[in-house]
């Protein structure tokens, strides 16, 4: 999975995604009130003039195919903090969704040196996390946060710091090492 800057060539793909029913229900339905030209103009304006407050990225699979998009807002360069949003194309959600989010977090840390990344997911959006996982992650619940598809939605917010990512990676490596050691011990017993 790779992350690259969003370009003009990506505008039609993202426009199609913005119009997708699950995207509108789970993230934002502003695309329903705008025509294609207005959406394209907004994305072009972000590319041309808004890098200091908002950045769009394209998530690509191993063969360079566009898998989805991520974007950061509420950028605080001095504090090295931002809010991360993402949307994965429908055909890649089950296979690439988690990897896309992981790649976006890695890019923000390593390339933009963000120390704190704020995540927001509407509480009914279980495309990537179960309702129980959302509740477990939520450090803040914001009732009436967003109005989509004719309903007020609750949002779950949580931060992920550089130290938390490092600790998670260390636990993951230790777990993999433990499994590898058990497999090696089992193989020795069989020999």
C-alpha positions in Angstrom: 0.0 0.0 0.0 1.4 3.4 -0.9 0.2 7.0 -0.3 0.7 9.7 -2.8 -0.5 13.3 -3.2 -4.0 13.6 -4.7 -3.9 15.0 -8.3 -6.3 16.3 -10.9 -6.5 12.8 -12.4 -8.0 11.5 -9.2 -10.9 14.0 -9.1 -13.3 11.8 -11.2 -12.7 8.7 -9.1 -13.2 10.6 -5.8 -16.3 12.3 -7.2 -17.8 8.9 -7.9 -16.9 7.8 -4.4 -18.5 10.9 -2.8 -21.7 10.0 -4.6 -21.7 6.4 -3.4 -24.6 5.6 -1.0 -22.6 4.1 1.8 -20.1 6.9 1.8 -22.9 9.5 2.1 -24.6 7.6 4.9 -21.4 6.9 6.8 -19.4 10.0 6.3 -21.0 13.0 4.7 -23.8 13.7 2.2 -22.6 17.1 1.0 -22.0 15.6 -2.4 -25.8 15.3 -2.9 -26.2 19.1 -2.9 -23.3 19.8 -5.3 -23.0 19.1 -9.0 -19.9 17.4 -10.5 -18.4 20.8 -11.5 -18.7 22.2 -7.9 -17.2 19.0 -6.4 -14.3 19.1 -8.9 -13.7 22.8 -8.3 -13.6 22.2 -4.6 -11.0 19.5 -4.9 -9.0 21.5 -7.4 -9.0 24.5 -4.9 -7.7 22.1 -2.2 -4.9 21.0 -4.5 -4.0 24.6 -5.5 -4.5 26.7 -2.4 -5.3 24.8 0.8 -2.2 22.7 1.7 -1.7 24.7 4.8 -5.2 23.7 6.2 -6.2 20.6 4.3 -4.4 17.9 2.3 -5.8 15.1 0.1 -4.0 11.9 -0.5 -4.6 8.9 -2.8 -4.2 5.4 -1.4 -2.8 2.9 -4.0 -2.4 -0.9 -4.0 0.7 -2.8 -4.9 -0.1 -2.5 -8.7 -0.7 1.3 -8.5 -4.5 0.9 -8.5 -6.4 3.6 -6.7 -7.9 1.9 -3.6 -9.3 5.0 -1.8 -8.5 8.4 -0.5 -7.4 10.0 2.8 -7.3 13.6 3.8 -6.2 15.6 6.8 -8.0 18.7 8.2 -7.7 20.7 11.4 -3.9 20.7 10.7 -1.9 22.3 13.6 1.6 22.3 12.2 3.1 23.8 15.4 1.6 21.0 17.6 2.1 18.4 14.9 -1.5 17.3 15.1 -4.3 16.8 12.5 -7.6 15.0 12.0 -7.5 12.1 9.5 -10.4 11.0 7.4 -10.4 8.3 4.8 -12.7 6.5 2.3 -12.0 3.3 0.5 -13.6 2.4 -2.8 -16.4 -0.2 -2.4 -14.6 -3.0 -4.2 -11.5 -2.7 -1.9 -13.2 -2.2 1.5 -12.9 -5.7 2.8 -9.4 -6.4 1.5 -7.6 -3.1 1.7 -9.5 -1.0 4.2 -7.4 -1.6 7.3 -4.1 -1.5 5.3 -5.1 1.9 3.8 -5.7 3.4 7.2 -2.4 1.9 8.5 -0.6 3.4 5.5 -2.2 6.8 6.0 -1.1 6.8 9.7 2.4 5.8 8.7 2.7 8.5 6.0 1.4 11.2 8.4 4.0 10.2 11.0 7.0 9.6 8.8 6.5 12.2 6.1 4.6 15.0 7.7 5.9 14.4 11.3 2.5 14.4 12.9 2.7 13.3 16.5 -1.1 13.2 17.2 -3.7 12.0 14.8 -7.3 12.5 15.6 -9.7 9.8 14.3 -13.5 10.4 13.8 -16.0 7.7 12.9 -19.8 8.1 13.0 -21.1 5.6 15.5 -23.3 3.8 13.1 -20.4 3.4 10.5 -19.3 -0.2 11.0 -17.6 -0.7 7.5 -14.2 -0.9 9.1 -14.7 -1.3 12.9 -17.5 -3.1 14.7 -19.8 -1.1 17.0 -18.0 -2.6 20.0 -14.6 -1.6 18.7 -15.8 2.0 18.0 -17.1 2.2 21.6 -13.8 0.8 22.9 -11.8 3.3 20.9 -13.9 6.4 21.6 -12.3 8.9 23.9 -15.1 11.4 23.1 -18.6 10.8 21.9 -20.2 13.8 20.2 -24.0 13.5 20.0 -25.6 15.4 17.1 -22.1 15.8 15.4 -23.2 15.4 11.8 -26.4 15.5 9.8 -26.4 12.9 7.0 -29.2 11.3 5.0 -31.8 13.2 7.1 -30.5 12.1 10.5 -28.3 13.5 13.2 -25.4 11.2 13.8 -23.2 10.6 16.8 -19.4 10.7 16.2 -16.7 8.8 18.1 -13.3 10.6 18.4 -10.0 9.2 19.6 -6.4 10.1 19.2 -3.4 8.0 18.3 -0.1 9.3 19.4 3.4 8.3 18.2 4.1 6.6 21.5 0.9 4.5 21.2 1.8 3.4 17.7 5.4 2.5 18.9 4.0 0.5 21.8 1.4 -1.3 19.6 4.2 -2.3 17.1 6.4 -3.6 19.9 3.5 -5.7 21.3 2.8 -7.0 17.8 6.4 -7.9 17.2 6.6 -9.7 20.6 3.5 -11.6 19.7 4.9 -12.6 16.3 8.2 -13.7 18.0 6.3 -15.8 20.5 4.3 -17.5 17.7 7.5 -18.1 15.7 9.3 -19.6 18.8 6.3 -21.9 19.5 6.4 -23.1 15.8 10.1 -23.7 15.9 9.8 -25.6 19.2 7.0 -27.7 17.7 9.1 -28.5 14.6 12.1 -29.5 16.8 9.8 -31.9 18.7 8.7 -33.5 15.5 12.3 -34.0 14.2 
